[in-house]
């Protein structure tokens, strides 16, 4: 995790459950093969780059785990709006899709 987001994360109140994380707050680091996130933490704790609070570990399955004071919890990438596909407002639309639903008798439109 980059320094500024790490400081914000460290001083934020603890929230249990899955964390939503932004890719811009992280820098890729080394890879190691272990059985689980706690084994990775133990192997790296005396290294040049130990796993710290706010750091992410990506499992071989692609799942993310974020290091918190209480241990590791699930995390998910939050994608910025710019990564969503663009919508063309001038695109042709099927008129059948936009047809108004029939109004039942006795109901006001």
C-alpha angles and dihedrals in degrees: 000000000000117000102252096047089045091058091049091048093048094054097041117101115264113261119189122222134045116343123221110222133188121225091221089066093060139068122202115249138178128317127233132174117232139147095249144348094272092056089051090050091051093048093049101040094092095037130101089263111034121186108263137188108293096023120128129224119198115211121216087255089061094251116138127225122192122207112236131170089264096048134274123332135181119277136188132200115248109213118215118239089249090067093059117098115267118253116220107216090196095056117125112262126206105246090214089063092053096043112124116251113251113265113231116241112270093025122111118237 
